[in-house]
């Protein structure tokens, strides 16, 4: 018997416990926790100890105004969770400042998909750097971002295949903490990625 894990929320499907093999599930079956499709599940295999190569060279890149704004916005959310109201307000002001400096660019759905795919490729390198410096906070943020971006990729793919029928009669919800996106009439009771309660999962108007 095999086990399969959702790469978005971590839910594990156990063939033995479910009495139905994962490969026999219908293609439109979705994760009971986060709603991700069957395609994002990966078989759990025995892990082998591997020696990671040292990252010999690191290149520094200048952040764009939108990236700085995004970082400040997330720092504000982190301050809110720690009840640091003054620090939260300052980071929010910085986020708005850099957002206003960013030149607005119009993009197509294809541009968004390209950007998402680019981000997905960078997560492994980012995690390697966080591992090198043993930065637990960075690893957690990268893990959240990776899962949220993968879910965004799933939604974009489904939307391109099904068009407006994919979101027809449904609502779109976004976790205000980690960015997890959910399509459905009601949001999950807790975010499957960062575990905050549903009051932090906001409907997109």
C-alpha positions in Angstrom: 0.0 0.0 0.0 1.2 3.5 -0.8 0.8 7.0 0.7 0.4 10.2 -1.2 0.8 13.7 0.2 -0.8 17.0 -1.0 2.0 19.4 -1.9 -0.2 22.3 -0.9 -1.5 21.6 2.6 0.4 18.4 3.5 -2.7 16.2 3.8 -1.8 12.5 3.5 -3.9 10.0 1.5 -3.3 6.4 2.8 -4.4 3.7 0.4 -4.7 1.2 3.3 -6.8 3.4 5.5 -9.1 4.7 2.7 -9.6 1.2 1.2 -9.4 2.8 -2.2 -6.1 3.1 -4.1 -5.1 6.6 -4.8 -4.6 5.8 -8.5 -8.2 4.5 -8.7 -9.6 7.8 -7.5 -11.4 9.8 -10.3 -9.4 12.5 -12.0 -11.7 15.3 -10.6 -11.1 14.2 -7.0 -9.8 17.0 -4.9 -8.0 17.3 -1.5 -10.5 17.3 1.3 -8.6 19.9 3.2 -7.5 22.6 0.7 -9.4 21.6 -2.5 -6.2 21.0 -4.6 -6.6 18.6 -7.5 -5.3 15.0 -7.5 -2.4 16.0 -9.8 -0.5 17.9 -7.1 -0.3 14.9 -4.8 3.1 13.1 -4.6 3.9 9.6 -3.5 5.7 9.4 -0.2 8.9 7.5 -0.5 11.5 6.6 2.0 13.9 9.4 2.4 17.6 8.8 1.9 20.2 10.8 3.7 22.0 13.0 1.2 24.9 15.4 1.7 24.0 18.8 0.4 26.6 20.7 -1.5 27.7 24.0 -0.1 26.4 27.0 -2.0 29.7 28.4 -3.2 28.6 31.8 -4.5 25.6 34.0 -3.8 24.5 36.8 -6.0 22.7 39.8 -4.7 20.0 41.4 -6.8 18.3 44.8 -6.3 14.7 44.5 -5.2 12.0 46.3 -7.1 9.6 48.7 -5.4 6.8 46.2 -5.5 9.0 43.5 -3.9 10.0 45.8 -1.1 6.3 46.8 -0.6 5.4 43.1 -0.5 8.1 42.4 2.1 7.0 45.4 4.3 3.4 44.2 4.0 4.3 40.7 5.3 6.4 42.2 8.1 3.4 44.2 9.1 1.3 41.0 9.3 4.0 39.4 11.4 3.9 42.3 13.8 0.1 42.1 14.0 0.4 38.4 15.2 2.8 39.5 17.9 0.6 42.5 19.0 3.3 45.0 17.9 0.9 47.7 16.9 3.4 50.6 16.4 5.8 48.5 14.3 2.8 47.2 12.3 1.7 50.7 11.5 5.2 51.7 10.4 5.7 48.7 8.1 2.2 49.4 6.6 3.3 53.0 5.8 6.5 51.7 4.2 4.5 49.2 2.1 2.2 51.9 0.8 5.2 54.2 0.1 7.0 51.7 -2.1 3.7 50.5 -3.7 3.1 54.1 -4.9 6.6 54.4 -6.3 6.1 51.3 -8.5 5.0 51.9 -12.0 1.8 50.2 -12.8 2.1 47.7 -15.6 -0.7 45.9 -17.4 -0.2 42.2 -17.9 -2.0 39.3 -19.5 -3.0 36.0 -17.9 0.0 34.5 -19.7 2.3 37.1 -18.0 0.9 36.1 -14.6 1.5 32.4 -15.4 5.1 33.1 -16.5 5.7 35.1 -13.3 4.3 32.3 -11.1 6.4 29.6 -12.9 9.5 31.8 -12.4 8.8 32.1 -8.7 8.3 28.3 -8.3 11.7 27.7 -9.8 13.4 30.0 -7.3 11.9 28.5 -4.1 14.4 25.6 -4.0 17.4 28.0 -4.2 15.9 30.2 -1.6 15.3 27.3 0.8 18.9 26.1 0.3 20.2 29.6 1.4 17.8 29.6 4.4 19.1 26.1 5.3 22.7 27.3 5.0 22.1 30.1 7.5 19.7 28.0 9.7 17.1 30.8 9.4 13.9 29.1 10.6 11.8 32.2 10.1 12.9 32.5 6.4 12.3 28.7 5.9 8.7 29.1 7.2 8.0 32.0 5.0 9.5 30.3 1.9 7.5 27.2 2.7 4.2 29.2 2.9 5.0 31.1 -0.2 5.9 27.9 -2.1 2.6 26.2 -1.2 0.5 29.3 -1.9 2.2 29.9 -5.3 1.7 26.2 -6.3 -2.0 26.6 -5.4 -2.1 29.7 -7.5 -0.5 27.8 -10.4 -3.2 25.1 -10.1 -6.0 27.7 -10.1 -4.5 29.5 -13.2 -4.2 26.2 -15.0 -7.8 25.2 -14.2 -9.0 28.7 -15.2 -7.3 28.5 -18.6 -8.8 25.1 -19.2 -12.4 25.8 -18.0 -12.7 29.5 -18.3 -15.4 31.4 -16.3 -17.2 28.1 -15.6 -14.3 27.3 -13.1 -15.4 30.1 -10.8 -19.1 30.4 -11.8 -21.4 30.2 -8.7 -18.3 30.2 -6.5 -16.4 32.7 -4.4 -12.7 33.5 -4.3 -11.0 33.6 -0.9 -7.5 34.6 0.0 -5.7 34.1 3.3 -4.5 37.5 4.5 -1.5 36.0 6.2 0.1 33.6 3.7 -1.8 34.3 0.4 -3.5 30.8 0.1 -6.3 31.0 -2.5 -9.5 29.0 -2.2 -12.3 28.6 -4.6 -15.7 27.7 -3.0 -18.8 29.1 -1.3 -17.3 29.1 2.2 -13.6 29.2 3.2 -12.0 26.4 5.2 -12.3 26.7 9.0 -8.5 27.2 9.2 -6.0 28.0 6.5 -4.5 24.7 5.4 -1.1 26.4 5.0 -0.5 28.8 7.9 -3.3 27.5 10.2 -4.9 30.9 11.0 -8.7 30.9 11.6 -11.2 31.6 8.8 -11.7 35.2 9.9 -8.3 35.8 8.3 -9.4 34.2 5.0 -11.0 37.1 3.1 -13.4 37.1 0.2 -12.2 38.8 -3.0 -14.9 41.3 -4.0 
